[in-house]
Amino acid sequence: MKIETAILQEAVKRAIHFTTPVSTMPICTHFLLDTREGTLKIGAFDFEGSCLWDTRHETDEQIYVTVPAKLFHGDVIGIKEETVDLSIDKNKLIVKTERHRARFDTLSGDQFANLTGDYNFYPVNRAILNAFERCAVAISLKHSMAILGGVHLRVNNGNIEAYGTDGVRAGCYTVAFDDPNPSQTHLDITVPKKPALNIAKSAAGEGPLYFATDRRMLAIKTDDAIFTSQLLDGKYPGAWTFFERSRDDYSTVKVSGGALSEALRRVMVFSKGMEGYIILKGAKDALVVRADDSQNGSSQVEIDAVCTKPFEMAINIGYLYDFVTLARSIDITLWICGKRDAIYVSGLDNFDYLMMPMEIR
């Protein structure tokens, strides 16, 4: 079976996100190659999520095997010729071009899970992929509460709201709902961080996006792929209550995201890396970013800003840097109240972010 190299490379690049580098279960470390329905499909599965990618390449050859994903990906990505030939010979998958030949051990495709499922899909705004990426910033996989290891989705006021939090910071992304009867739709699911990010990366592009869910699984479909994710069990804490609070008593600091990113990067060496803290001090037309190292010294950078009220407080540098990394090309606004009140950060469309300040003694 001859196939364009670019098509095959695109499929394996997207599918590799859903594999596990090391596992005692071959299903987690292998790709599925399936031509039983007349086109070559490539699948991957890692117990948290899966994908089944249709290359749209038509063929009469019957291939239904799994191959080691890491080896197959590494070999295919390095092919320079425009076409590649795939064939089965004595339980080996042969990958051949004019100047290249590789052989891979295979297992039967029956070893693989059913990746298509039986879902009732409905259209969903593509911004749901942005929601996965943005809210994942506020999620820590080290948290003792497993439910906080995922992006939570719920329907509110005719929109889908996505939340991520680790208990000290939180992110909220609002997606316009394409369902014609949003008031009839109930959504209360939590998607683990890893498959949420994998789906966001692999489903990126153009064209319609479709969504389905039940109590155990989330499925997202594009024109040429189906992605699934297991769901986390448990009651998600009400992170939305933080974003519903009034900011009437808050002062604001408007600053360039790029300038703040550069300032954070420069003082970071004095803050003991991303886990350390910095001091933010605002005046009328400037923001001072300072980091102290009790053994080696300190560093501070002053950048242009518009502050409605002077302030000084300590925050985790990593929490702020994670947001600023997304907003380097725009102006952002910090909403600040008391030294023990949450700091809100805005500027990115449809995305709000907050973090708790630190108390330094």
N, C-alpha and C positions, 0 to 999 in steps of 0.2 A: 504494500500500500504506500503510494507516494503522497506526501503532504508537504505544503509550503512550510519551510522552517520557521518563518515569522509567526504563523498561526500556532504551531506546536509550542514555540517558546513562550508566547503570550499565555497559553493555557497552563503550562507548568509553573510559570512565574506567579500566577494567581493562586494556583492550587497548593503550592508549597507552604503557604501560611497556615494551612489546616492540617499539617503533619507534625509529628513529634520526632525530634532527632533521635532519641533513644527510648526504646520501649520493649518489653518482653512480648508485646502483642504486635504481630506483623501488620495488622490492619491500621495501626497508628503510624507506621513508618513507611507505608507503601502508597503508591498511586494505583488507582483502578483505571484500566484501559478497556473500554467497552464499545464495540461496534455493532451490537446485536440489533439495533434499530435503524441501521443504515448510515449513521454518521459516527465519527469518532468522539466519544465522550471521555473526559478525564476527571476522576473523582479523588477526593482525599477526605480523611476522617480522623479526628483525634479525641473522641469521646465528649469533648466540650462543644465541638461544632464540626460542620462538614461543608463541602462544596461539590457540585457536579457540573462540570464545565463542558458545554457542547461546542466543539470546534467548528461545527457546520460542514466539516469535510465529509463528503459522501463517499462510501466505499461498499463493495460487495464482500470484502474479506471478513471472516469471522474471528474477532479477537475479543477475548473475555478473560483477562489475566490481571494480576497485580505485580508491580515491579518496585524495587527499593527506591523510594522517592528521592532521597538525597543524591544517590548515584545517578539516577535518571535525569534529575534536574541539572546536576552539574555537567553531565555529558551533553544534553540537548542545548543548554545555554551557550556552550562553547562552539557550536556548529556555525561555520561561516557560509557554507553553500546555500543556495536558494531553496533547494528541496531536499527532503530526507525520506528514506524508504524504511518502513516498519514491517516486520514479518515475524512469524513464529516458526521456530525450528527446534524440534525435540525439547519442548518445554523451555526454550530460551527465547527471549525477545531480542531480535537482531535490529540494531539501529545502524543504517548504512548510508553513506554518501559516496561521492566520487573518491574522496581521499580519507575516509574515516569509516571505521567499523567497530561496533561495540556489542557485547552480548550481556544480557541480564538474566539472572535466575528469576523464575516466575512462580506464582501460586495461582490457583484457580480463582476466578472472580467471585465464586460462591463464598469465599472467605470474607468478602466485604459486606458491609451493612447495606440495607436498602436506603439510598440517598434521596429518592424522589418523594416518597411519602404520599399521603392523601390529604391535601390541605385545601381549604376554601380561601383562595387569595382574593384580596381587594386592593385597589390602587392606593398607593401612599406617596406622599411628597418625597422627592429625592433628598430633601434636607434632613431626613432621618439619619442619613449617613454622616452628615456634619454633626448631628446631635451625639452620635456614638463617639466620634473623635474628640469633640470638645469636652463632653462630660467625663470622658475617661481620664482627663487631666487631673481631676479631683479625687480619683480612686486609688487607694493603696491596697495592694494584694496582701500586705502584711497584717491587715487589721484582724483582730480576733473574731469579729462578727462576719461570718461568711457572706451574709446578705449585702454587706457594704462593698463587696468585691465586684459589683456589677452596675450597669446603667439601668436605672428604673424608668419605666415608661408608664404614663397614665394619661387619660383624657380629661381635659378641663376647659370649660368655656369654648367648646368646639375646636380646640387645638390638642395636639399631642405634646405633652411636656416630658422632657427627659431630664433626669437628675443623676448626679454623681457626687458622692461625699465620702470622706474618711473620718468624719466626726469633728474635724478641726477646720476644714474648708469644704466648699460645695460649689457645684456648677449647675446651672439650669439653662436648657436650650428649648425654645418654643418652636414647634413645627406646625404650619397650617395643615389642617386635616382635609384630605381630599374626599373623605367619605360623605356622600350626599345627606346622610342622616347621622351626624356625629353624636347626637344626643342618645341614639339607640346603641352606641358602641361602648362597651366597658373594657377598659384596658388597665391591668394592674400586674405587670410582669417586670422581672429583673433579669437582664441579660449579662452574663459574665463578661468581664472586661476584655479578655483575650479574644473570644469569638466576635464580640462587638467591634473591636478594632480590625480584626481580619475581614469581616464582612464589609466594613467601611472602605478598606483598601481594595478588596477584590471586586466589589460591585460598583466601584467608581466608574464614571463615564456618562453616557447619554442614554436616552430612551426611557420608557416607562419602568416603574419599580412597583412590585406587588408584595403584599404583606399578609402573613397568616400566623395565627398563634393558637395554642391550646394551653392546658395547665402545665405541660411538660416542655414544649418546644416552641421556638420561634422559627419561621421560615420566611425568607425573602427571595423573590424571584425576579430575574431580569429576562431579556429576550433570549439569552443564551446560557443562563446558569441558574442553579438553585442553591441557596446557602441556608444552612440550618444552625441553630444553637440550642443547647440545653438551657433551661431556665433555673435560676436559684430559688430554693424554697425558703419561705420565711416572710414575716411582715416587715416591709421597708419602713424605716423611721420617717416621720413627716418633715423631710428636708424643705418642702415647699413653704412651710410656715416662715422660714427665715426670709424668703424672697417676697413675702406678702407684707412685711413690716414697712411702715412709713419711713421715709427718709427726710421728712420735713426739718428735723433738727440736725441734719448732717451738713458739714461743710464739704467743699469739693476741691480737688486738685486736678487740674487739666495739664497733661504733659505728653510729649511725644513718646510713643511706644519704642521707637528706635533709640532715642536718647536714653530712656530709662533702661532699656536692655543693655546698652553699652556701659552705663554706670554700674549696673549690677554685676556685669561680667568683670569689670575692673576691680571692684572691692571684694569679689568673691573669695580671693585667696586669703583674705584676712577674716573671713567668717566661718572658717573650717568647712568649706564646701557647701553643698546644697542643704545640709542639715543645720547649718548655723543660722544666726540671726543678724539683722542689720537694723540700724536706726534711721528712720525717715524724719526729717525736720523740715517743715514747710514755712516759708515766709510769703510775702505778698507776691513776689515775682520770681521765686526760686525754690527748688527742692534740693535739699542736701541728703545724699545717700552716704551713710557712714558704717564702716565695719571695724570692730575692735578685736584685737588678739592680745590677750593679757601677757603673753610671753614675747611676741615679736613686733608689736606696734599696731598701727591703725591706718586706715585709708578712707578718704572721703572724696566724693565727686559732687559738684554743684551743677545742676542743669536748669534750663529755663522752664518755668511753670507758672500757672495762674492759680493762686490759692485764695479762697474766700476768707480763710481764717488761719492764723498761725497754729501749728500743732507740732508734737514730737511723740513718736511711739516706736516700739520695737516689733518687728514681724519676722517670720521665717523667710529667708531669702529664696529658698526653693519654691515655696508656694507662690510668691509673687513672680518669680522668673518663669514658672510654667505658663502663667497667663501671658506675660509680656512676650514670650517666644512666639505666641500665636498672633500678636498684635504689633509686630515691629514696624509695619508700614503705615500705621494709623495713629491718631491721637487717642489717648485713653483718659478716663476719669476715675479717680479714686474718691470714694465717699467715706468720710471719716467723722466719727462722733467722739465718744469717750475712749479712754485707754483700754477699757474692757469690753467695748462694743465691737461687733463684727465690722470689718472693712469691706465695702463693696467695690468691685472693679467692673467697669463697663466700657464699651467702645466697639466690640464685635457685634455684628448684626445677630439679633435673636438670642444672644448669649449673655447671661449674667454670672458673675463669679464673686464669691466672698471667702474671707479667711479671718480667723480669729487672731488678734494681736498677741504678743508674748509679754509676759511680765518679767522684767530683768531686775534682779536684786543684787 
